[in-house]
């Protein structure tokens, strides 16, 4: 299915609701290829969210409002007083399910049109519709015409029958409704949903990686999501409910300090692999409830890393098991891209290479222009990818696909023509 991009000058907004932080990016489409220029950013510590799920709607609502307001203030000059109305929002990987389906459409010797492709995709969507799910993505992976493989875009070709392999991502309705309620309280509408791992892939991966085969692993605070790309499309996604926050919690428990101090120690002195010099380097660990700052509590840095490393190994081993057990295990490829806040610890790349036995690189947003340095790191890959998704992947949104199907009436054909041309 042909990629569709929004018209130049269109304003976009993305909202990444995470377990550790919320981030809002406001951007504007600047070219016909879906390039986006960032105009405003905002990020705040997340509240009321645990392992990607809203657990306190009031706290979550306040944190989201502050995040959005910060981004609006930064983009105020361009927005000229008009408040933000619509946002594309991420869906954590532990709230999604990945489905791969195959559907057939009879062509009967006619020329294949975009409407024929849309009908096939809608047919696939109808196979997974349920009362407690929300469709998030409908992605054609590849096509076969009369049994012939290797077809990227069948539009304009002729055949008797067309088979479409489709990847559908669906989300749990309950948690998504809580997200919608929070966003609605901020006087915003959700115009699209996007899985976190897919957004990170769109943000970090180069075209060749998507085409030849690559897995992106987004190490968030509460959830580690991952997605497999091949042939230019996402063919599988999954997640485990463990992330960087669990590392912080292990440090707090192991060293009997507060979570705030544990996060600081992890950021300043943490590493994924112990080295010989770490035994001789001493760090000060504030004791829980201790107010006497004249009594330092020194420990070797190796003790801190000895707490961090096992948890990171566990996370990577769980990801490896999920990938090995999926039906796409042979299509994963030799390339891994690590991103997300949890990937920033020194040594994570080397540890991942050791456990996953693949080539590993660290990924950060590469497709947006005007991105401030403060939000250009791996921790903001999902937020950046949400803007790219909104700008140039509307053809993968289930509701948009359904609207483009021509049921034969003059009015419906006019609606399709109007959407495609205006």
N, C-alpha and C positions, 0 to 999 in steps of 0.2 A: 504494500500500500504506500502510495506516494506521501512523502513528508510534507506537511503543511505548516507554514510559518505565519505568524501574525504580521499585520501590516506595520510598516515603519512608523515609529512614533507612538505605538501603543504602550500604555503604562501597565506595569505588572508589579505584583507584590507576592512575596513568598514568606511563609511562616513555618519555621522549624521548631516544634515543641519537643524538647528533650527532657531527660531525667536530671541533667545537671544544669543546662542552660536553655533559654529560648533565644532564637535569632530571627529577625525580620529584615529582609532585603527588599528594597523598592528599586525597580529598574525600568528602562525604556528600550524598546526594540529599535536598533539603529541601522539595520540593513535587511535585505531581502532573504538572507540566509538564516535569520533568527538570532543574530548577534545581539547581545544585551549589554547596555551600559548601566552600571550601578549608580543610583542617585542618592540613596539614603540607606543607612544600616542602623540597626539597633539590636543590642543583646543584653540580657539580664540573667541573673541566677534564676533557675527554674524552681518553682515551688508547687507543691500539691501534685507532683508527678513522681511515680515510682515504677521502675522497669518499663518505661514507656506508656504507662497507664495512669490516667488522672485518678487520684485518690482523694483529693480535696478540691472541689470545683471552685470555691471562693478564692483560695490561695492561687490556684492555677489561673483563674480569670484576672486577678490583679497583676500577676507577673506578665501575662500576655499583653495586657493593656499598656504597661510600662514599656515593654519591648516595642510594640507598634508605635507608641507615641514618640519614642526616641528616633525611630526611622522616619516618621512623618516630619518631625522637626528638622531633620537633616535635609530632607528633600523638599522642604516647604517652598523654596524659591521657584522650583520647577512646577510643583503641584498648584501653585498660585491660590492657596486657600481652600482647594477642594480636598475634602477628607478622603481617606482610603476607603474603598467600598468592598473590594473582592480580593481574596488571597487564595493561593494554592498552598495546601497544608500537607505535611508529611504524615505517613502512616508507619509506625514502628514495625519492624519485621516480625516480631512475635505476635502481632495481631493480623497477620496476613497468611494466606495459603496460596501456593503456586500450583496451577493446573495446566497440563498440556493435552490438548484435544486435537482431533483430526475431523474435518467436515468436508463433505462433497457437495458440489453444486453442478447441476447439469447445464452445459452450454449449448449442446446440440448444433455444433458447427458455426455458431455465431461468434462475432468479435467480443472478447471479454471487456466489459466496461467496469468503471469504478463502482457502479451500483452492484454488479455481480460480486465483487470482492466484499463490499459492505454487507451484502446478504449472507455471505459465508461467515463473516465475523459475528453478525447478529445471531445466526444459527448456533454458533459456538457458545455465545453468551447465554442463550436459552437453556443450554444443557447444565449450567451451574447456578441458575437463578434459584434463590431460596428466601425464606422469610427473615432469616437472621444474618444475612450476608449483604455486603455492599460491593459491587464490582468496581475495581480500581483501575486495572489496565486490561486492554485487549490488544495483543500484539501478534500480528502474523509473522511467523518465524520463517517458513519457506513454503513454496507452492510446487504442485505437480500438475501438469496438463497431460491428460491421457497417459499417465504413468511416467512421464519424463521429468526428471529431477533437475535441480540446479537453477531454477527460475527465480529470480529476485523480484521482478515486477511483471505480472501477467497481463496488465492492461494493454489492449490493442492486439493481443495474440488471439489465435483461433484454435478451437478444439471441441471435443465432444463433452468432456467433463473436467472439472478442476477440483483438485484436492488441496486444502489449506491446512497446514499445521499451525495451530494457534496456542499461544501462551497467555493464559488468563490469570490475573492476580485478584483475589477477592479478600475482603477484610471483614472482621467481626463487627457486626452492627452496633452492639452495645457500647463498647469503648469509643467507637466513632461518633455515636450520638452525644456522648459526654464532651468530646472535643468540639462538636458542632455547637453545643450549648455554650461553651466557654467563648468560642469565636463570636457567636451571636450576641453575647453580653457586651462584647467590645464593638457592637454595631457594625460587624463585618459579615460578609457572606463568603462561603467556601465555593469557589468556582471550579476547583479540581482537587483531587487527592493524588498523592504520588508516594509509592513505597520508598522508605529511606534509603535502602540499598541501591535502588534504581537511580534515585536522584544523585547519590554519591558517584555512581558509575558514569552518569552523564556529565558530571562535573570534572572527574579526574582522569578518565580513560581517553587515550588518543584513538583515532579511528582504526588504526591497524590492530590495536589490542582488542577492540570490540569485534573486529572482523575475524581475526585468526584464532581467538579463544583466550579468555582471561576471566579471572574471578576477582571481584572487588570485595574486600572485607572492611566494613565500617565498624570500628571499635568505639562504640558510644559509652556513656556512663552506666546506663542500666541494661542496654541491649547491644549485642554484637550481631549485626546483620551482614549477610553476604549475598551476592548475586553473580550468576554465571552468564557471561556474554559469549556469543559466537555468531558468525555470519551477520554482524551488525545489529543483533537484537539480543535482548535478555531472554534466556531460555529457562532459567531456574532461579528461585530466590528462597531464602530460608533465614532463620535467626535462632539464637540462643539467648535466654534471659539472664545473661551474665555480662558484666562490662567493667569499666574503670572504677565505678563506685564500689564494686565488690573488692577491688584491690585496696582502695582507701579504707574500707571497713576492716579488712584483714590487718592493715597497719595499725588502726586505732585499737583493735583488740589485742594484737600481739605486743604492742609497745605501751598499752594502757594510757593512751592520750586521746584528746578530742578528735572528732572527725575533721574539724578545721585544721588542726595541727597536722593530722595525718595527711591531708591533701597537700599541705605546704611542704611536708617532708618528701612526699612522693614527687612533687613538681621540682623541687630544688636538688634533691639528692638521689632520687629513684633511678633505677636501671633495670633492664630485663635480664642481665647476665652479670654474675659476680666476677670480678677480676682480682688478681693477686694484691693490688694496691688498696682495695677496699677494706681489707682487714686492719690496715694501719691508719685509715682516715676516721676520725671521730666526729660525730655530729651530736648536737644537743637536742634532746627530746623532752619538751615540757610535760610534766606529769599531770595526770587528770586530777583536778581539784587543788593542785599545789599553787600557792600564791607567793612563796618565797623564791624570788628570781635569783637570789644569791647562791642557791644550791643547784648548780647545773647537773643535769643527768646525761652524761656522755655515753654513747654506745658506738661500736664500730659500724661504719656504713654497710659492711657486709651483712650485718644482722637485718637491716632494713631491706636490702636487696634479697636476702634469703626468705623474706615474707612475700615480696612482690613476685619473684620468679615462679614459684609453684602455681600461683593463681593464673598468671599469664600462660603458662604451659597448659593448664587445664582448659582455658578458653580456646586456645589454638587446637588442642587435641579434640575438643568437642566439635569445633568447626570441621576439622579433618574427617571425623566420623560421619558427620552429616553429609559432607560432600561425597565420601566413599559409598554411602548407603543410598544416594539418590540415583535415579535412573539415568542421570546425565554424567555419572562419574567418569566415563571414558571421554567425555567431551569437555572436561574442565580445562584442559590445556596445562602448559607448564608455567604460566604467568600468573602471579598474584600481585594485586595492588592493595596495600594497606592504607587506610585513611581513618578519619575520626579522631577525637581527642585522645583516646587510649593508645593510638599509634605513635604518639610523640615522645614516649619514653625512650631514652637511649637504649640501644640493643634490641629493640622489639623486632626490627627487620631481620637481624641475624638469628634471633630465636625462632621467628616464623619460618625462615629458610630451613632451619634445622628440623623443625617438627613437621612442616608441610612438604618438605623435600621438593620445593619448586623455586623458580626465580622470583624474588620478591623486590618490589620497589615501594617507596612511600609516595602517596598521592595527595595532591592539593588542588584546589580549584584552578582550572586553566582556561575556561571558556568565557569569562566575563571581563569586560573592560571597566576601568575606573574603580576596581575593588580596592578599598583602603588596606594598607599593610596589616592593620590590627585584625582584620577578618579574612586574611588571605591564606590562613593555615589549614591543616587537615580537619580541625574541629568544626570548620564552617563549610565542609564539602557538601553536606546535605542541603543547606540553605541555598548555596550557589546553584546546585543542580536543580532545585525546584524552579528557579527562574528560567533555566534552559528548557526544562520540561514544559512550562507554561508557554514559552515563546515558540517552540518548534515541534512539539509532540502532541498537539491537540487531536491528531488523527488516531491516537491510542486511547483516548478517553471514551469509555463505553457509551455514555449518553450521547456524545457527538457522533459516534458511529451509527447509533440507532436513528438519529435524526436525518442522516444522509441517505438512508435506504428509500428508494422510490417505489411506492406501492402501486404506481400506475396512474394515479389521479393527476389532473392538470395542476391542482393547487400544490400537491406534494412536490411535483417536478419543479414548480416555480420556487418553492422554499429551498430546494437543493441548489438550484441555479443562483439564487440570491445569496446564500451562505458562501458559495464558492467564489463569487465574483465581488461581493461587497463585504 
